[in-house]
Amino acid sequence: MKVLANDGISANGIQLLEQNGFEVITTKVAQEQVAAYINKNEIDVLFVRTATKISTELLDDCPSLKVIGIAEEAIDNKIIDYAKSKGKTIVNASDSSAVAMAELVFAHLFSGARFLHDANRNMPLEGDSNFNSLKKAYSSGIELRGKTLGIIGFTASGIEVAKIGLALGMHVIVADGSTEETEIELNFYNGKSVIVKVEKVELNQLLRHSDFITIHLPASEKKYLISEPEFKLMKDNVGIVNVSQGGIINEVALLKALDDNKVLFAGLDVFEEQPTPAVQVLMHPKVSLTPHIGSTTVETQQRMEIELVQKVAQLLK
């Protein structure tokens, strides 16, 4: 069987696939030519990361394609269901990116809470001429310890966020459609561990009581999970982070909430319009920005490849 690793794959990934009887093709094919290439070469399996997009049209146009492996934690459920209807299977590396995504969440939280994103824009421009004014402007930062962290969606990355929050001394609450209390095991470098209970609440309760909110869900069937009514429920000066999927937060409503000082800062790794995010979002001084790098660490890519190869091999053997 033939595998097209269109967004690249490591030597170890190639070796694992070949050991399982797959022929691996690493040719980089442009998005608009992927379907034609798959059909011409009778590709059975397509491996992608974030560069190659899986659409209903691609699924329609590629009858030879049996399995699509996506190196992402969250995948649009509509695409998964459509693939099933066409006799194809989509698999993802559901747990491999959890740590990387959780660490990026806290990079945005720390950055927003201490205005690092804005200071790093202005220090090169004014640091030598306006140092004391900048110091005064950025002196009202807040600490994370003792604050309430609301996690929407208890996926693998949501669980890792909870672990870091608990270790920092935050009060962690979760909204995932269930109100049953759950437990998390915190593992330490010396082999010791501790079990901590985590409170689950309704979404509206989470929105009302959280000092910081982070989202760990695929794109919602509803157009927006967070829009103007949800922002109105939130505390003043809340911080919100989304490293999950674009389209979950209404960016127009977010910008208004930022301008009205309802939201202290936002950390965004994903956007409504990718790869061309709205300029108003990119230029806003209260938004900490990254270009969809949540799952792209060296360690994550290695774990993802192993997980995807194992899943595909199990499906097709």
Sequence and secondary structure as in RCSB ss.txt:
>XXXX:A:sequence
MKVLANDGISANGIQLLEQNGFEVITTKVAQEQVAAYINKNEIDVLFVRTATKISTELLDDCPSLKVIGIAEEAI
DNKIIDYAKSKGKTIVNASDSSAVAMAELVFAHLFSGARFLHDANRNMPLEGDSNFNSLKKAYSSGIELRGKTLG
IIGFTASGIEVAKIGLALGMHVIVADGSTEETEIELNFYNGKSVIVKVEKVELNQLLRHSDFITIHLPASEKKYL
ISEPEFKLMKDNVGIVNVSQGGIINEVALLKALDDNKVLFAGLDVFEEQPTPAVQVLMHPKVSLTPHIGSTTVET
QQRMEIELVQKVAQLLK
>XXXX:A:secstr
 EEEETT   HHHHHHHHHTT EEE     GGGHHHHHHHHT SEEEE SSS   HHHHHH TT  EEEE  S  
 HHHHHHHHHTT EEEE TTTTHHHHHHHHHHHHHHHHTTHHHHHHHHHHHTTTSHHHHHHHT      TT EEE
EE  SHHHHHHHHHHHHTT EEEEESS    EEEEEE TTS EEEEEEEE  HHHHHHH SEEEE     SSS S
BSHHHHHHS TTEEEEE S TTSB HHHHHHHHHTTSEEEEEESS SSSSS  HHHHH TTEEE SS TT SHHH
HHHHHHHHHHHHHHHH 
